[in-house]
Amino acid sequence: MNCFTCNNLRAGLAALTLLFASGATARAASPGDTTLSAFYAAPAALPDAPGRMLRSEALPPALHLGQAGQQLRILYSSTDGVSGHGIVAVSGAIFLPMGEPPKGGWKVVAWAHGTVGIADACAPSWAGRSQRDIDYLNAWLSQGYAIVATDYQGLGTAGTHPYIQTRPAAYSVLDAVRAALAAPLHLANDVVVIGQSQGGGAAFATGAFQPQYAPDLHLRGVVATGTPYISPHSIKGALAADPDHVDPTIAYLLYLLETAQDPTLAQSAIAPDAQAIAAQTAKVCLHATEQAIETDRLTRRKAFDPKAMAAALPALLSPLEYPTLKLAMPVFLGTGGKDHDVPTPGQILLAKDACAAGSDVVFHLYPAQDHSGTVMTSLPDSTPFVRAVLAGERPASNCATLPQ
């Protein structure tokens, strides 16, 4: 991306911190790696193909969704999205609606969760979900959709979690669905992917990668809210950000540095004032990290070494790009007008650029909602969208009337 060579480091740091949001024993040096339980350990011999179910077990009652019947924790094979080759084990969960499956099987919502942290102990199939996400997923279950919910590569399982990298996220989502469809669960190969924040990016990326990576899956549509977007233009909106503002979204940049393929990036770019908090990201989840940033009054100026960050930006940001903005299936984008975690202008720009690329975009702006509030508020609009695309329809795009 041309903007990565810009010499305005302040813009780059601001963009990074503004564009992204939402009982273990030591195992390895990879950031966040811990042994949760024997279930999460990959078998000695992995299959040579992605999308294979490795094992499953009943979810503990504490992790249940109220509208689900059968509820499973799963481990499945996926292509290593960082390198693009080789097989890794990824964890997740499956929730089936109550009652008997319809003729042809339950249609599938592939759920991509928002940021929870980079430590294995933060994986939703292990740690559970926020009340907001519980309510949201229950809403889809009550309508008769099965939910296949990846934890993402390296979150819960061995290896570093490649935080908000688009290819690993997409592969994790798609291979979870493949594994679920191959299991005796009465699922239909009719799928929509839905995600929020980090998961909004994962959902959009899933739509971008699916035609080439998983043409066997019938992905009918994409629903994404609070969706991050890295582009040559998206940094412009962050130019006015205050580098001396105490900002909990610094956590997202710490995650990017701590999970970078080159470990020297974190060692050189994270300033002494932030090193203790950065080290804790391998052990605690998002809320605790945000609280520590507030307690320590951490700002971007205090958190990062300017010269080292300038050198690190290209390596950090390149894996976050979408491979294409032209999706083969309709996409619903929901944006809060008061979203400060993933600022509203960048989300509108994504909608505009996706429209310009030829995507069928259905965009909804919720002026009174913040990053989190958009999730539930968007349901009355995303519900008919999902129903339509799963019926084989293409909802009318509103690209011509996007906000200016």
ZAMARGU-4260 file (C-alpha; in steps of 0.2 Angstrom, whole numbers, plus 5000, padded with zeros to 4 digits):
<rodrens>
0) 5000/5000/5000 | 5007/5017/4995 | 5002/5025/5011 | 5014/5014/5021 | 5029/5024/5015
5) 5021/5040/5021 | 5033/5049/5033 | 5019/5055/5044 | 5020/5042/5058 | 5007/5050/5068
10) 4994/5046/5055 | 5000/5028/5054 | 4999/5025/5073 | 4982/5034/5074 | 4975/5024/5060
15) 4980/5007/5068 | 4973/5012/5085 | 4957/5019/5078 | 4953/5007/5064 | 4952/4990/5074
20) 4941/4986/5089 | 4930/4975/5097 | 4969/4888/5175 | 4982/4886/5161 | 5000/4880/5160
25) 5014/4887/5149 | 5016/4878/5133 | 5027/4887/5121 | 5035/4904/5116 | 5021/4909/5104
30) 5012/4924/5112 | 4996/4919/5121 | 5000/4900/5120 | 4993/4890/5135 | 4986/4873/5137
35) 4968/4875/5140 | 4963/4856/5141 | 4968/4840/5131 | 4954/4844/5120 | 4963/4859/5112
40) 4979/4849/5108 | 4981/4844/5090 | 4982/4826/5086 | 5000/4819/5083 | 4995/4817/5064
45) 4984/4830/5056 | 4974/4826/5040 | 4982/4832/5024 | 4966/4842/5020 | 4957/4857/5028
50) 4939/4856/5035 | 4940/4839/5043 | 4932/4837/5060 | 4946/4831/5072 | 4935/4829/5088
55) 4920/4836/5097 | 4913/4836/5114 | 4898/4844/5123 | 4900/4862/5128 | 4899/4864/5147
60) 4882/4871/5153 | 4890/4887/5158 | 4894/4891/5139 | 4877/4886/5133 | 4865/4897/5123
65) 4847/4897/5129 | 4840/4895/5112 | 4851/4880/5106 | 4848/4862/5107 | 4864/4852/5104
70) 4879/4862/5108 | 4897/4856/5104 | 4915/4862/5106 | 4924/4857/5090 | 4942/4855/5084
75) 4945/4855/5065 | 4958/4856/5052 | 4962/4872/5043 | 4975/4878/5031 | 4988/4889/5040
80) 4982/4906/5034 | 4998/4915/5038 | 5009/4905/5026 | 4995/4899/5015 | 5000/4881/5016
85) 5001/4867/5029 | 4987/4861/5041 | 4984/4868/5058 | 4971/4863/5071 | 4958/4877/5075
90) 4944/4876/5089 | 4927/4883/5089 | 4909/4879/5093 | 4892/4873/5085 | 4875/4877/5091
95) 4860/4869/5083 | 4842/4876/5085 | 4829/4867/5096 | 4818/4854/5088 | 4819/4844/5073
100) 4829/4850/5058 | 4819/4855/5042 | 4819/4845/5026 | 4836/4848/5019 | 4844/4852/5035
105) 4847/4868/5046 | 4854/4883/5036 | 4870/4890/5043 | 4876/4906/5051 | 4895/4906/5052
110) 4898/4918/5066 | 4915/4928/5067 | 4917/4935/5084 | 4925/4952/5089 | 4941/4955/5098
115) 4943/4946/5114 | 4962/4946/5116 | 4976/4936/5109 | 4978/4923/5124 | 4972/4906/5121
120) 4961/4907/5137 | 4951/4921/5128 | 4944/4909/5115 | 4925/4910/5116 | 4923/4891/5115
125) 4933/4891/5132 | 4929/4907/5140 | 4912/4910/5135 | 4904/4925/5126 | 4898/4943/5131
130) 4880/4945/5135 | 4878/4955/5119 | 4884/4941/5108 | 4874/4928/5118 | 4858/4938/5114
135) 4863/4941/5096 | 4866/4922/5093 | 4851/4917/5102 | 4841/4928/5090 | 4847/4919/5075
140) 4845/4902/5084 | 4827/4906/5087 | 4824/4909/5069 | 4830/4891/5065 | 4848/4894/5060
145) 4862/4883/5065 | 4878/4893/5071 | 4896/4888/5067 | 4907/4899/5077 | 4926/4898/5075
150) 4938/4904/5088 | 4951/4908/5074 | 4968/4901/5071 | 4979/4901/5086 | 4966/4907/5098
155) 4963/4892/5110 | 4975/4881/5100 | 4994/4880/5097 | 5003/4894/5088 | 5001/4913/5088
160) 4984/4921/5084 | 4987/4931/5068 | 4976/4945/5075 | 4964/4953/5062 | 4974/4946/5047
165) 4961/4943/5034 | 4967/4926/5026 | 4969/4917/5042 | 4952/4923/5048 | 4943/4918/5032
170) 4951/4901/5031 | 4946/4898/5049 | 4928/4903/5046 | 4927/4893/5030 | 4935/4877/5036
175) 4924/4877/5052 | 4909/4877/5040 | 4916/4863/5030 | 4920/4852/5045 | 4902/4855/5052
180) 4894/4851/5035 | 4903/4834/5035 | 4897/4829/5052 | 4881/4821/5055 | 4872/4836/5061
185) 4858/4839/5048 | 4866/4855/5041 | 4862/4862/5024 | 4875/4869/5013 | 4867/4886/5013
190) 4878/4898/5022 | 4879/4916/5028 | 4894/4923/5037 | 4890/4936/5050 | 4903/4946/5060
195) 4906/4961/5072 | 4922/4972/5073 | 4937/4960/5071 | 4923/4948/5065 | 4916/4960/5053
200) 4933/4960/5045 | 4933/4942/5045 | 4916/4941/5038 | 4920/4952/5023 | 4937/4943/5021
205) 4927/4927/5020 | 4917/4933/5006 | 4932/4939/4997 | 4942/4922/4999 | 4928/4910/4997
210) 4926/4909/4978 | 4944/4903/4976 | 4947/4894/4993 | 4931/4886/4996 | 4920/4885/4980
215) 4912/4869/4987 | 4903/4880/5000 | 4887/4889/4995 | 4890/4906/5004 | 4875/4916/5000
220) 4879/4933/5009 | 4889/4942/5021 | 4883/4953/5036 | 4897/4964/5044 | 4895/4977/5057
225) 4909/4988/5064 | 4920/4983/5050 | 4939/4988/5049 | 4946/4994/5033 | 4964/4997/5028
230) 4967/5006/5012 | 4978/5020/5006 | 4965/5033/5010 | 4959/5026/5027 | 4973/5034/5036
235) 4968/5051/5032 | 4954/5051/5044 | 4966/5048/5058 | 4977/5063/5055 | 4969/5074/5069
240) 4970/5061/5082 | 4978/5066/5098 | 4994/5056/5102 | 4993/5061/5120 | 4975/5055/5123
245) 4973/5040/5135 | 4966/5028/5123 | 4961/5010/5127 | 4961/5005/5108 | 4980/5005/5110
250) 4977/4987/5115 | 4973/4983/5097 | 4990/4989/5091 | 4999/4980/5105 | 4990/4964/5099
255) 4996/4967/5081 | 5014/4970/5087 | 5014/4955/5099 | 5007/4943/5086 | 5018/4949/5071
260) 5028/4936/5062 | 5044/4945/5066 | 5046/4946/5085 | 5058/4960/5084 | 5045/4972/5079
265) 5037/4971/5096 | 5054/4972/5105 | 5059/4988/5096 | 5043/4997/5094 | 5035/4995/5111
270) 5042/5008/5122 | 5046/5005/5141 | 5030/5013/5147 | 5020/5000/5138 | 5031/4984/5140
275) 5022/4978/5156 | 5005/4979/5148 | 5011/4971/5132 | 5018/4956/5141 | 5001/4954/5150
280) 4992/4952/5133 | 4998/4934/5133 | 4989/4930/5149 | 4974/4941/5150 | 4959/4946/5139
285) 4954/4963/5131 | 4944/4970/5145 | 4959/4968/5157 | 4971/4976/5145 | 4960/4991/5142
290) 4958/4993/5161 | 4977/4993/5163 | 4979/5006/5149 | 4967/5017/5158 | 4975/5014/5175
295) 4993/5018/5168 | 4986/5033/5158 | 4995/5026/5143 | 4995/5036/5127 | 5002/5032/5109
300) 5016/5044/5112 | 5021/5035/5128 | 5017/5018/5121 | 5028/5017/5105 | 5045/5021/5098
305) 5042/5032/5083 | 5057/5026/5072 | 5054/5008/5076 | 5035/5010/5072 | 5038/5019/5056
310) 5049/5004/5051 | 5036/4991/5057 | 5020/4998/5049 | 5022/4990/5032 | 5024/4972/5039
315) 5010/4975/5052 | 4997/4982/5040 | 4999/4972/5024 | 4991/4956/5030 | 4976/4966/5035
320) 4971/4970/5018 | 4956/4962/5009 | 4961/4953/4993 | 4947/4961/4984 | 4932/4972/4987
325) 4922/4964/4974 | 4912/4951/4983 | 4902/4937/4973 | 4888/4938/4985 | 4878/4952/4993
330) 4885/4961/5008 | 4876/4970/5022 | 4886/4983/5031 | 4880/4990/5047 | 4889/5006/5054
335) 4886/5015/5070 | 4886/5034/5069 | 4895/5036/5086 | 4908/5022/5083 | 4925/5027/5090
340) 4933/5010/5090 | 4932/5008/5071 | 4927/5026/5066 | 4912/5028/5056 | 4921/5037/5041
345) 4932/5022/5037 | 4917/5011/5037 | 4907/5022/5025 | 4923/5022/5014 | 4923/5003/5014
350) 4905/5003/5008 | 4909/5016/4994 | 4925/5007/4988 | 4916/4990/4989 | 4902/4998/4978
355) 4914/5005/4966 | 4922/4988/4964 | 4906/4980/4959 | 4899/4973/4975 | 4881/4973/4979
360) 4881/4982/4995 | 4866/4985/5007 | 4872/4999/5019 | 4864/5004/5035 | 4869/5019/5046
365) 4863/5019/5064 | 4867/5037/5069 | 4864/5035/5088 | 4874/5019/5090 | 4892/5016/5095
370) 4903/5001/5090 | 4894/4988/5101 | 4876/4995/5100 | 4876/4993/5082 | 4875/4974/5084
375) 4858/4972/5091 | 4851/4988/5083 | 4855/4981/5066 | 4845/4965/5068 | 4828/4971/5061
380) 4838/4976/5045 | 4850/4961/5044 | 4836/4948/5047 | 4826/4951/5031 | 4843/4952/5022
385) 4848/4935/5028 | 4831/4927/5024 | 4832/4934/5006 | 4849/4929/5002 | 4846/4911/5009
390) 4831/4911/4998 | 4842/4914/4983 | 4837/4932/4981 | 4849/4947/4979 | 4843/4962/4990
395) 4843/4978/4981 | 4859/4988/4983 | 4859/5005/4990 | 4876/5010/4983 | 4868/5025/4975
400) 4862/5033/4991 | 4877/5031/5003 | 4881/5045/5015 | 4894/5058/5009
</rodrens>
